[in-house]
Amino acid sequence: MCLAIPGEIVEIDDGVATVRIAGSIRKASLLLLPEEPKPGDYVIVHAGFALHVVDPEEAMESLRLIHELASFADEELA
């Protein structure tokens, strides 16, 4: 299963964003976006590509749900 995760852009260099995802720093290509976002924007990242810009509240809610799902999985494995 694949999962696209929201992250906050902290820096952009030559079409590649440095993105903070749940405390981790990753690189994501901006090649697939119609317009280049700016630092502070949230993007949905999948397989090293930013797929689209999302509203910060939507990004936070998605991250909350992902963390909740992970905690349920942890309980099942315990």
C-alpha positions as semicolon CSV with decimal commas, in nm:
position;residue;x (nm);y (nm);z (nm)
1;M;0,000;0,000;0,000
2;C;0,121;0,351;-0,081
3;L;0,051;0,657;0,124
4;A;0,082;1,024;0,029
5;I;0,166;1,238;0,332
6;P;0,136;1,614;0,387
7;G;0,449;1,807;0,469
8;E;0,553;2,169;0,516
9;I;0,799;2,321;0,270
10;V;1,092;2,471;0,458
11;E;1,313;2,554;0,160
12;I;1,311;2,541;-0,219
13;D;1,620;2,500;-0,434
14;D;1,602;2,464;-0,812
15;G;1,264;2,288;-0,823
16;V;1,330;2,062;-0,525
17;A;1,166;2,133;-0,190
18;T;1,300;2,045;0,150
19;V;0,987;1,926;0,330
20;R;0,926;1,864;0,700
21;I;0,702;1,561;0,746
22;A;0,614;1,474;1,106
23;G;0,950;1,598;1,230
24;S;1,156;1,435;0,952
25;I;1,319;1,626;0,668
26;R;1,278;1,492;0,315
27;K;1,334;1,615;-0,040
28;A;1,046;1,636;-0,286
29;S;1,048;1,732;-0,651
30;L;0,810;2,013;-0,746
31;L;0,808;1,902;-1,110
32;L;0,444;1,783;-1,103
33;L;0,297;2,105;-0,959
34;P;0,145;2,359;-1,201
35;E;0,289;2,649;-0,998
36;E;0,586;2,652;-0,764
37;P;0,475;2,682;-0,400
38;K;0,659;2,889;-0,141
39;P;0,822;2,802;0,192
40;G;0,552;2,757;0,455
41;D;0,309;2,594;0,212
42;Y;0,195;2,237;0,274
43;V;0,212;1,981;-0,004
44;I;0,106;1,620;-0,039
45;V;0,420;1,411;-0,099
46;H;0,429;1,066;-0,257
47;A;0,735;0,878;-0,382
48;G;0,953;1,189;-0,372
49;F;0,713;1,415;-0,561
50;A;0,489;1,693;-0,434
51;L;0,149;1,617;-0,588
52;H;-0,050;1,924;-0,485
53;V;-0,061;2,212;-0,239
54;V;-0,305;2,169;0,052
55;D;-0,456;2,395;0,312
56;P;-0,257;2,389;0,642
57;E;-0,565;2,282;0,842
58;E;-0,630;1,995;0,601
59;A;-0,265;1,890;0,630
60;M;-0,281;1,892;1,012
61;E;-0,602;1,688;1,013
62;S;-0,452;1,433;0,773
63;L;-0,142;1,399;0,993
64;R;-0,361;1,361;1,302
65;L;-0,555;1,079;1,136
66;I;-0,236;0,906;1,019
67;H;-0,096;0,918;1,375
68;E;-0,426;0,784;1,512
69;L;-0,423;0,498;1,262
70;A;-0,062;0,416;1,354
71;S;-0,150;0,407;1,724
72;F;-0,432;0,159;1,654
73;A;-0,187;-0,060;1,462
74;D;0,060;-0,042;1,752
75;E;-0,213;-0,155;1,994
76;E;-0,302;-0,449;1,770
77;L;0,061;-0,564;1,760
78;A;0,111;-0,533;2,136
